[in-house]
Amino acid sequence: MSAPINLLTLLETLPGSYAGPARPDEAPYGLVGVGEGTLAAAIAQTLIASSLTRGGTQFVLGSPDASALATDYADLAVVAGANARRVATGGTPEEIDVLVPGGPLATYHFAQFVAHASGHSDEAAAADALLADLAARCAPHVTENNPARDLAWSLWGRTPLLLAAPEAEALPHAWQHLLARTGKTLSIPVLGDPLPFVTGAFEAQHEKGDAKVALILGDADDTLMLAREILESRIDEIIHVPYPDGAVGYPAALALWYFGAWVAAYLAERYEQQPGDLPVLARAQGVMSGEDRENARLAAPRDDLRRTNVLKDWADDQDVGDVELDEDDLDDE
């Protein structure tokens, strides 16, 4: 088995690496995400409201550690009259319609699948263009004016507070996940109305404001601007992290997730930590997936973006042995 590819290399090659289906499924659409699919479902809410549909196509994004819940959602959709599309990073063949690469960057593949399968291929292409531009500016060889590395330096030794406007609440969730999983750093998402938090959280213990930095993610509305003004007298620093190039909608949300992944990787580097997943995560996910209950399981390659063929529909296949993946996909499994 070859050595795992460095996460920074994976990030640099991520834009445009989606190689799955581009044909839209039948409308209307519903979307739910569990396990590894949770973040992508939240980001893709700019395209599809998170819900169960009674007709058309129900997208269920998940992973083996949450397969029971994914099955429940898929069954509910089928009973209601929809066609369920199970998209997962692994599991048994009967549990999966679409197999996507696992690992910390699975969110990209889940989200791009939803964009294409819901008839938003233009938005998917726009997102890839934004990601490619970020990759050119955030790559490891960019040693000066690298925005991801600069922001990681600002976060080093501090506890980030993560804020966003109500329509972008997926972003604090996403950045908390990225900073913990990849950056090995604790952060605090401030969800809902931020004003009670920013006005009261540091009053009894003023010292708790030390070594804190607030990140305002995406567009700042009037409430966030007021929250910023209040925080200026309570914590060390407030940093606005806008959408790249003034982007909006789904491309903007996916691009800011991607930028967060770069920041998290460089933050791990600053702490002299490996940005990849810890072995305990794989063990914990294995426990939740019930690995011993089935011998024949499928798993997409983790942390390997060598143009993985994201799709293989098994709905009409009787023989799992006929499943075809990209020729390099399982070389190292």
C-alpha positions in Angstrom: 0.0 0.0 0.0 1.4 3.4 -0.9 1.7 6.2 1.5 -1.4 8.5 1.9 -1.3 11.7 -0.1 -0.7 14.9 1.9 -4.0 16.7 2.6 -2.5 20.0 1.2 -1.9 18.2 -2.1 -5.5 16.9 -2.1 -6.8 20.4 -1.4 -4.8 21.8 -4.3 -6.2 19.1 -6.7 -9.8 19.2 -5.4 -11.3 21.8 -7.8 -12.8 20.0 -10.8 -12.1 16.6 -9.4 -15.8 15.7 -9.3 -16.3 13.0 -11.9 -19.8 11.8 -11.2 -23.2 12.1 -12.9 -24.2 15.4 -14.5 -27.7 14.4 -15.6 -30.6 15.8 -13.5 -32.9 13.4 -11.7 -36.6 13.9 -11.6 -38.0 16.9 -9.8 -39.2 17.9 -7.3 -36.3 17.4 -4.9 -35.8 16.7 -1.2 -32.5 16.6 0.6 -31.3 15.2 3.9 -27.8 14.5 5.2 -26.5 12.3 8.0 -23.0 11.3 9.0 -20.4 12.4 6.5 -23.2 13.9 4.4 -24.4 16.4 6.9 -22.3 19.4 5.9 -22.9 19.0 2.2 -26.6 18.9 2.8 -26.4 22.1 4.8 -24.3 23.8 2.1 -26.6 22.6 -0.7 -29.6 24.1 1.0 -29.0 27.1 -1.2 -30.1 24.8 -4.0 -32.6 22.5 -2.3 -34.5 23.1 0.9 -33.7 20.4 3.5 -36.8 18.3 3.5 -38.5 15.1 2.6 -40.4 15.1 -0.7 -43.5 13.2 -1.6 -42.6 12.9 -5.3 -39.7 13.3 -7.6 -36.3 12.5 -6.1 -35.1 12.3 -2.5 -31.4 12.7 -2.0 -30.1 11.0 1.1 -26.4 11.8 1.8 -24.7 9.6 4.4 -21.9 7.3 5.4 -21.7 3.8 7.0 -21.6 5.2 10.6 -25.1 6.7 10.0 -26.5 4.0 7.6 -29.5 3.1 9.8 -30.7 6.7 9.8 -30.1 7.1 6.1 -32.1 3.9 5.5 -35.0 5.3 7.5 -35.1 8.5 5.5 -34.9 6.6 2.2 -37.7 4.3 3.2 -39.9 7.2 4.3 -39.3 8.9 0.9 -40.2 5.7 -1.0 -43.4 5.2 1.0 -44.3 8.8 0.3 -43.9 8.2 -3.4 -40.4 9.6 -4.2 -37.4 7.9 -5.8 -34.7 7.7 -3.1 -31.1 8.3 -4.2 -28.7 7.0 -1.5 -25.3 8.7 -1.8 -22.7 7.5 0.6 -19.0 7.0 1.3 -19.4 3.3 1.9 -21.7 0.5 3.1 -23.3 -2.6 1.6 -24.4 -2.5 -2.1 -28.1 -2.5 -1.3 -27.6 0.7 0.8 -25.9 2.7 -2.0 -27.0 4.2 -5.3 -24.0 6.6 -5.6 -20.6 6.0 -4.1 -18.4 9.1 -3.3 -14.9 9.4 -2.0 -14.7 9.5 1.8 -12.5 11.5 4.1 -12.4 15.2 5.2 -13.0 16.4 1.7 -16.1 14.3 1.0 -18.3 17.4 1.4 -17.2 18.6 -2.0 -18.2 15.4 -3.8 -21.5 15.2 -2.0 -22.4 18.8 -2.7 -21.3 18.7 -6.3 -23.4 15.6 -6.9 -26.5 17.4 -5.5 -25.8 20.4 -7.6 -25.6 18.4 -10.8 -28.4 15.9 -10.0 -30.8 18.8 -9.1 -30.2 20.6 -12.4 -27.7 23.2 -11.2 -24.7 22.2 -13.2 -24.0 25.9 -14.0 -23.7 26.6 -10.2 -21.4 23.5 -9.9 -19.2 24.9 -12.6 -19.1 28.3 -11.0 -18.2 26.7 -7.7 -15.3 24.9 -9.3 -14.0 28.1 -10.8 -14.0 29.8 -7.4 -12.2 26.8 -5.9 -9.6 26.8 -8.6 -8.9 30.5 -8.0 -8.6 29.9 -4.2 -6.3 26.9 -4.9 -4.0 29.2 -6.9 -3.8 31.7 -4.0 -3.7 29.3 -1.1 -1.4 26.5 -2.4 1.7 25.7 -0.3 4.1 27.2 -2.8 2.4 30.6 -2.3 4.6 31.9 0.5 3.6 35.6 0.5 0.1 37.0 0.6 -1.4 33.5 1.1 -4.8 34.3 2.6 -5.4 30.9 4.2 -1.9 30.8 5.8 -2.3 34.4 7.0 -5.7 33.6 8.6 -4.3 30.4 10.2 -1.6 32.6 11.8 -4.3 34.9 13.2 -6.1 31.9 14.7 -3.0 30.2 16.2 -3.2 30.1 20.0 -6.7 31.5 20.1 -10.2 30.1 20.3 -12.3 31.2 17.3 -15.9 32.3 17.7 -17.8 31.6 14.4 -20.6 33.9 13.3 -22.7 34.2 10.1 -26.0 35.6 9.0 -29.1 33.4 9.5 -29.2 32.3 5.8 -25.6 31.1 6.1 -25.7 29.2 9.4 -24.2 26.2 7.6 -20.9 28.1 7.6 -20.2 28.2 11.4 -21.1 24.5 11.5 -18.8 23.7 8.6 -15.9 25.8 10.0 -16.2 24.2 13.4 -16.0 20.8 11.8 -13.0 21.8 9.7 -11.1 23.4 12.5 -11.6 20.4 14.7 -11.2 17.6 12.3 -8.4 19.0 10.2 -7.0 21.9 12.3 -7.2 20.0 15.6 -8.5 23.1 17.2 -11.6 24.0 19.3 -13.9 26.7 18.0 -17.3 27.9 19.1 -20.1 28.4 16.6 -22.5 31.2 17.6 -25.9 30.1 16.2 -29.2 32.0 16.2 -29.4 35.6 17.4 -25.8 36.6 18.3 -26.7 39.6 20.4 -27.5 37.8 23.7 -24.3 35.9 23.3 -22.0 38.8 22.6 -23.5 41.0 25.2 -23.5 38.5 28.1 -20.9 35.8 27.5 -17.9 37.7 29.0 -19.5 39.8 31.7 -19.0 37.5 34.7 -15.6 36.3 33.5 -13.9 39.1 31.6 -10.7 37.0 31.2 -12.6 34.5 29.0 -12.4 37.1 26.3 -8.6 36.8 26.2 -7.2 34.7 23.3 -10.5 34.8 21.5 -11.0 35.9 17.9 -14.4 36.2 16.1 -14.7 35.2 12.5 -17.7 36.7 10.6 -18.2 34.3 7.8 -19.9 35.4 4.5 -22.0 38.5 4.2 -22.4 40.6 7.4 -25.9 41.9 8.0 -26.9 44.7 10.4 -27.1 42.4 13.4 -23.6 41.1 12.8 -22.2 44.5 12.3 -23.7 45.5 15.7 -22.4 42.3 17.2 -19.0 43.2 15.9 -19.1 46.6 17.5 -20.0 45.0 20.9 -17.3 42.3 20.6 -14.6 44.9 19.9 -14.5 45.7 23.6 -14.6 42.1 24.8 -12.3 39.9 22.8 -8.9 40.2 21.1 -9.9 40.6 17.4 -12.7 40.3 14.9 -12.0 39.2 11.4 -14.5 39.3 8.5 -14.1 36.4 6.1 -16.2 37.4 3.0 -17.3 35.2 0.2 -14.6 35.0 -2.5 -14.9 37.6 -5.3 -18.3 38.7 -4.2 -19.9 35.3 -5.0 -23.4 34.4 -3.9 -25.5 31.4 -3.4 -24.2 27.8 -3.6 -20.8 28.6 -5.3 -20.1 31.1 -2.5 -21.0 28.7 0.2 -18.9 25.8 -1.2 -16.0 28.2 -1.8 -16.0 29.4 1.8 -16.1 25.8 3.0 -13.1 25.1 0.8 -11.2 28.2 2.1 -11.9 26.9 5.6 -10.4 23.6 4.7 -7.2 25.4 3.7 -7.1 27.5 6.8 -7.6 24.4 9.0 -4.8 22.5 7.2 -2.4 25.4 7.8 -3.5 25.8 11.4 -2.6 22.1 12.0 0.7 22.8 10.4 1.2 25.7 12.9 0.5 23.4 15.8 2.8 20.8 14.4 -0.1 18.4 14.0 -1.0 16.2 11.0 -4.1 17.6 9.2 -5.4 14.2 8.2 -8.0 12.2 10.2 -6.9 10.7 13.5 -7.0 6.8 13.7 -9.5 7.1 16.6 -12.0 8.7 14.2 -11.9 5.7 11.9 -12.3 3.4 14.8 -15.2 5.3 16.2 -17.0 5.5 12.8 -16.3 1.7 12.4 -18.0 1.0 15.7 -21.1 3.1 14.7 -21.2 1.4 11.3 -21.3 -2.1 12.8 -18.5 -3.3 10.6 -18.9 -6.9 11.9 -22.5 -7.2 10.7 -21.6 -7.7 7.0 -18.6 -9.2 5.3 -19.2 -7.7 1.9 -19.0 -4.0 2.2 -18.0 -1.3 -0.2 -15.9 1.7 0.6 -14.7 4.6 -1.5 -11.0 5.5 -1.3 -10.4 7.9 1.5 -8.2 11.0 1.0 -7.3 10.1 -2.5 -8.6 12.4 -5.3 -7.0 10.8 -8.3 -10.0 11.6 -10.5 -12.2 9.1 -8.6 -15.2 8.0 -10.6 -17.8 9.1 -8.2 -20.8 7.3 -9.7 -21.8 3.8 -10.1 -25.6 3.1 -10.0 -26.4 -0.2 -8.6 -30.2 0.0 -8.7 -30.4 -2.4 -11.6 -27.3 -4.4 -11.0 -27.7 -7.9 -9.7 -24.0 -8.8 -9.4 -21.8 -6.6 -7.2 -18.9 -8.0 -9.1 -19.9 -5.9 -12.1 -19.3 -2.6 -10.2 -16.8 -0.6 -12.1 -14.7 2.2 -10.6 -12.0 4.4 -12.0 -9.0 2.1 -12.9 -6.9 3.6 -10.1 -9.6 3.8 -7.5 -8.9 0.7 -5.5 -5.2 0.1 -6.2 -4.2 0.8 -2.7 -7.2 -0.6 -0.8 
